[in-house]
Amino acid sequence: MKPNFLLLATLFGLASAQCAFDYQTPSADGMKCYSIFTMELTYDKANTMCRNIGGVISMSQPDADQTTLKGLIQKKMQCSPRSRSVHGYWNGVNGVQCGIVDLTTGMITYENCGDYNSPKAAFICESAGTGPVATTAPTAAGTTTVPATTTPGCEELGADDTENAGNNIAVFVTRTFDQAQAYCKCIEAHLVFLLDPNTETQIQTVFDPKGITTWYMGLQKEAGNPGDNGPMDYKWLDGTALDPLKHIGFAGGNPTPTDALQCVVYDKALPGWKNVACTEAHAFVCQPNA
């Protein structure tokens, strides 16, 4: 049996590509990155979405990558209530036809790639990596060991632990900021970007029956920044700064200035946003990518 190098790289931090924000999974050879989407689209629309995030639809992969990607698709289906009805994903080419792999049987059905009325399926985007991640190597005189970057495993949550909140996914279990973002990535999402107050209200309505009053969004302030500029020192996870012409929901007296790394939760009791230590455990909300 061939070793699964992509899985080994994930588990043990072997060399891999540095992946851009929209891409979470490095290839086994470290030359490209993948992003899995369990929303079902026609081939043409799926490829368009991949191009919108700087890649192309991935229709063939080396064996090691293919095995791991199929497993990740199945894992995402288990984790996300939005994805449990997915039957297959676009993969494989036969002349001018494009394949759909059945996740249950593994069989491939070929369809016309450009047919506007072609079936819909989940899909994988791929993009070139932005560079290799250093690995840990034996030290020698005059050298420095650089620790490898590892990818956390995907956490499985029960069916009662999540619920749709409009287009977002409310997660009732409490996690640190990094743990919450890792879970969101596993279901091809990210911690929610709150750009209007109506979204906050809709989300809190889902949390209310559970008695949950605080939850993470995808907003941070980096360590070393004293926070003297208040909300303007905070950025969404894609690097976008808060826009003063759009919704900024910090409650009065927040954010409080500090040099430490800070994350942001919505707190119903205030009501509004407040900054907290990223190691605190809170419920959270995932926003599907694109």
C-alpha positions as CSV (number, residue, x, y, z in Angstrom):
1,M,0.0,0.0,0.0
2,K,1.4,3.4,-0.9
3,P,2.0,5.8,2.0
4,N,-0.3,8.8,2.2
5,F,2.2,11.6,2.2
6,L,-0.4,14.4,2.4
7,L,-1.9,12.8,5.5
8,L,1.6,12.3,7.0
9,A,2.4,16.0,6.3
10,T,-0.8,17.0,8.0
11,L,-0.2,14.8,11.1
12,F,3.6,15.2,11.5
13,G,4.2,18.7,10.1
14,L,6.3,17.6,7.1
15,A,7.2,20.2,4.4
16,S,4.1,21.6,2.7
17,A,2.9,24.6,0.7
18,Q,2.0,27.9,2.4
19,C,-1.6,28.3,1.5
20,A,-3.5,31.5,0.9
21,F,-6.6,32.4,3.0
22,D,-9.1,30.6,0.9
23,Y,-7.1,27.4,0.7
24,Q,-6.6,25.1,3.6
25,T,-5.1,21.8,2.4
26,P,-1.5,21.6,0.9
27,S,-0.7,18.9,-1.7
28,A,1.6,16.1,-0.7
29,D,4.4,17.5,-2.9
30,G,4.0,21.0,-1.4
31,M,3.5,22.6,-4.8
32,K,-0.1,23.6,-4.6
33,C,-3.1,24.0,-2.3
34,Y,-6.6,22.8,-2.3
35,S,-10.0,24.1,-1.1
36,I,-13.0,21.9,-0.8
37,F,-16.5,23.2,-1.4
38,T,-19.5,20.9,-0.5
39,M,-22.0,23.3,-2.0
40,E,-23.3,21.7,-5.2
41,L,-22.8,23.6,-8.4
42,T,-22.7,22.9,-12.2
43,Y,-19.2,22.4,-13.6
44,D,-19.1,25.9,-15.1
45,K,-20.3,27.7,-12.0
46,A,-17.9,25.7,-9.8
47,N,-15.0,26.6,-12.0
48,T,-16.0,30.3,-11.9
49,M,-16.0,30.2,-8.1
50,C,-12.5,28.7,-8.1
51,R,-11.3,31.5,-10.4
52,N,-12.9,34.1,-8.1
53,I,-10.5,32.9,-5.3
54,G,-7.5,32.8,-7.5
55,G,-7.5,29.1,-8.7
56,V,-9.1,26.6,-11.0
57,I,-11.4,23.7,-10.5
58,S,-9.3,20.6,-9.7
59,M,-10.3,17.6,-11.9
60,S,-7.4,15.3,-11.2
61,Q,-4.9,14.8,-8.4
62,P,-2.1,12.4,-7.4
63,D,-3.3,9.3,-5.6
64,A,-2.1,10.5,-2.2
65,D,-3.9,13.8,-2.5
66,Q,-7.0,12.2,-4.0
67,T,-7.5,9.8,-1.1
68,T,-7.1,12.5,1.5
69,L,-9.3,15.0,-0.3
70,K,-12.1,12.4,-0.6
71,G,-11.8,11.8,3.1
72,L,-12.0,15.5,3.9
73,I,-15.1,15.9,1.8
74,Q,-16.8,13.1,3.7
75,K,-15.6,14.6,7.0
76,K,-17.1,18.0,6.0
77,M,-20.4,16.3,5.2
78,Q,-20.5,14.9,8.7
79,C,-19.6,18.2,10.4
80,S,-21.8,20.6,8.5
81,P,-25.6,20.3,8.5
82,R,-25.6,22.2,5.2
83,S,-23.6,19.5,3.5
84,R,-25.1,16.2,4.5
85,S,-27.1,15.8,1.2
86,V,-24.0,15.9,-1.0
87,H,-23.8,12.9,-3.3
88,G,-20.6,13.4,-5.2
89,Y,-18.0,15.8,-6.4
90,W,-16.5,16.9,-9.8
91,N,-13.4,14.9,-10.6
92,G,-12.0,13.2,-13.6
93,V,-12.0,14.0,-17.4
94,N,-12.9,11.8,-20.3
95,G,-12.4,13.7,-23.6
96,V,-14.7,16.6,-23.5
97,Q,-16.7,15.2,-20.6
98,C,-16.3,15.9,-16.9
99,G,-16.7,13.3,-14.2
100,I,-18.7,13.2,-10.9
101,V,-17.4,10.8,-8.3
102,D,-20.1,9.1,-6.3
103,L,-19.1,9.4,-2.6
104,T,-20.8,6.1,-1.7
105,T,-19.8,3.8,-4.6
106,G,-16.7,5.6,-5.9
107,M,-18.0,5.2,-9.4
108,I,-17.6,8.1,-11.9
109,T,-20.4,9.4,-14.1
110,Y,-19.3,11.6,-17.0
111,E,-21.3,14.7,-18.0
112,N,-20.9,17.5,-20.6
113,C,-18.7,20.0,-19.0
114,G,-20.2,23.1,-20.6
115,D,-23.8,22.1,-20.4
116,Y,-25.7,24.8,-18.4
117,N,-28.2,22.2,-17.3
118,S,-25.5,19.7,-16.2
119,P,-25.9,18.0,-12.8
120,K,-24.6,19.8,-9.7
121,A,-21.9,18.4,-7.5
122,A,-19.4,19.4,-4.8
123,F,-16.0,20.5,-6.1
124,I,-12.3,21.1,-5.3
125,C,-10.4,24.2,-6.2
126,E,-6.6,24.2,-6.5
127,S,-4.0,27.0,-6.6
128,A,-0.3,27.2,-6.6
129,G,1.2,27.5,-3.1
130,T,2.9,30.7,-2.0
131,G,6.1,28.9,-0.9
132,P,7.3,25.9,1.2
133,V,6.9,25.7,4.9
134,A,10.2,25.0,6.7
135,T,10.5,21.6,8.5
136,T,12.3,20.6,11.6
137,A,15.8,19.3,10.7
138,P,18.7,18.0,12.7
139,T,20.7,20.9,14.1
140,A,24.4,21.4,13.4
141,A,26.9,24.0,14.5
142,G,25.8,27.5,13.4
143,T,22.3,26.4,12.3
144,T,18.9,27.0,13.8
145,T,16.0,24.5,13.9
146,V,12.7,25.9,12.5
147,P,9.6,24.1,13.7
148,A,7.3,22.7,11.1
149,T,3.8,24.1,10.6
150,T,1.1,21.6,11.2
151,T,-2.5,21.5,10.2
152,P,-5.0,20.6,13.0
153,G,-7.3,17.7,12.6
154,C,-10.9,18.2,11.9
155,E,-13.2,18.1,14.9
156,E,-16.5,16.2,14.7
157,L,-19.5,17.8,16.4
158,G,-22.9,16.2,17.0
159,A,-26.0,17.1,15.1
160,D,-27.3,19.1,18.0
161,D,-24.1,21.1,18.4
162,T,-24.8,23.3,15.3
163,E,-27.7,25.1,13.7
164,N,-28.1,27.2,10.6
165,A,-28.4,31.0,11.3
166,G,-29.5,32.4,8.0
167,N,-26.5,31.8,5.7
168,N,-24.2,31.2,8.6
169,I,-23.7,28.2,11.0
170,A,-24.0,28.8,14.8
171,V,-21.9,26.4,16.9
172,F,-23.1,25.9,20.5
173,V,-20.0,24.3,21.9
174,T,-17.4,26.6,23.4
175,R,-13.9,26.8,21.9
176,T,-10.9,29.1,21.9
177,F,-10.6,31.4,18.9
178,D,-8.0,29.2,17.2
179,Q,-10.1,26.1,17.8
180,A,-13.2,27.8,16.5
181,Q,-11.4,29.0,13.3
182,A,-9.9,25.5,12.8
183,Y,-13.4,24.0,12.9
184,C,-14.8,26.6,10.5
185,K,-11.9,25.9,8.0
186,C,-12.8,22.2,8.1
187,I,-16.3,23.0,6.8
188,E,-14.9,25.4,4.2
189,A,-15.9,28.4,6.2
190,H,-14.3,31.1,8.4
191,L,-15.4,32.8,11.6
192,V,-18.2,35.2,10.6
193,F,-17.5,38.7,9.4
194,L,-20.3,40.9,10.8
195,L,-21.0,43.7,8.3
196,D,-24.5,44.6,9.4
197,P,-26.5,44.6,12.6
198,N,-29.3,42.5,11.2
199,T,-26.9,39.5,10.9
200,E,-26.1,39.9,14.6
201,T,-29.7,39.9,15.6
202,Q,-30.4,36.8,13.4
203,I,-27.5,34.9,14.9
204,Q,-28.3,35.8,18.5
205,T,-31.9,34.5,17.9
206,V,-30.5,31.1,17.2
207,F,-28.3,31.2,20.4
208,D,-31.1,32.5,22.7
209,P,-32.9,29.1,23.2
210,K,-29.5,27.6,24.3
211,G,-28.9,30.5,26.8
212,I,-25.7,31.5,25.0
213,T,-24.9,35.2,25.2
214,T,-21.3,35.4,23.9
215,W,-19.9,34.1,20.6
216,Y,-16.7,34.7,18.5
217,M,-16.6,36.5,15.2
218,G,-13.6,36.6,12.8
219,L,-12.1,39.9,14.2
220,Q,-8.7,40.3,15.8
221,K,-6.0,42.8,16.9
222,E,-2.4,41.7,16.6
223,A,-0.1,41.4,19.6
224,G,2.2,44.4,20.1
225,N,-0.3,46.9,18.9
226,P,-1.4,49.0,21.9
227,G,-4.9,49.5,20.5
228,D,-4.7,53.3,20.8
229,N,-6.8,53.7,17.6
230,G,-9.7,51.7,19.1
231,P,-11.8,49.8,16.5
232,M,-9.4,50.8,13.7
233,D,-6.7,48.6,15.1
234,Y,-8.9,45.5,14.5
235,K,-9.0,43.5,11.3
236,W,-11.1,40.7,9.9
237,L,-9.3,37.4,9.3
238,D,-8.8,38.1,5.6
239,G,-6.8,41.2,6.6
240,T,-9.6,43.7,5.8
241,A,-9.8,46.7,8.2
242,L,-13.1,47.8,9.8
243,D,-14.9,50.2,7.5
244,P,-16.2,53.3,9.4
245,L,-18.8,53.7,6.7
246,K,-20.2,50.2,7.5
247,H,-21.3,48.4,10.6
248,I,-18.9,48.6,13.6
249,G,-20.6,47.1,16.6
250,F,-18.3,47.7,19.6
251,A,-20.2,48.5,22.7
252,G,-19.5,51.7,24.7
253,G,-16.1,51.6,26.4
254,N,-14.9,48.9,24.0
255,P,-12.4,47.9,22.7
256,T,-10.2,48.4,25.8
257,P,-6.6,49.2,24.9
258,T,-3.9,46.5,25.5
259,D,-0.7,45.3,23.8
260,A,-1.9,41.7,23.9
261,L,-3.4,39.7,21.0
262,Q,-7.1,40.3,21.2
263,C,-10.1,38.6,19.7
264,V,-13.7,39.8,19.6
265,V,-17.0,38.4,20.8
266,Y,-20.6,39.6,20.5
267,D,-22.0,40.0,24.1
268,K,-25.7,40.1,24.4
269,A,-25.5,41.6,27.9
270,L,-23.8,44.8,26.6
271,P,-25.2,44.5,23.9
272,G,-22.4,44.7,21.3
273,W,-18.8,43.6,20.6
274,K,-16.0,43.5,23.2
275,N,-12.4,42.4,23.0
276,V,-11.3,39.3,25.0
277,A,-8.2,37.1,25.3
278,C,-8.2,34.7,22.4
279,T,-7.7,31.8,24.8
280,E,-11.1,32.3,26.3
281,A,-13.7,29.7,25.3
282,H,-16.9,30.9,23.6
283,A,-19.5,29.7,21.2
284,F,-18.9,30.8,17.7
285,V,-20.3,31.3,14.2
286,C,-18.9,30.0,10.9
287,Q,-19.5,31.8,7.6
288,P,-19.2,29.7,4.5
289,N,-16.5,30.8,2.0
290,A,-18.0,32.5,-1.0
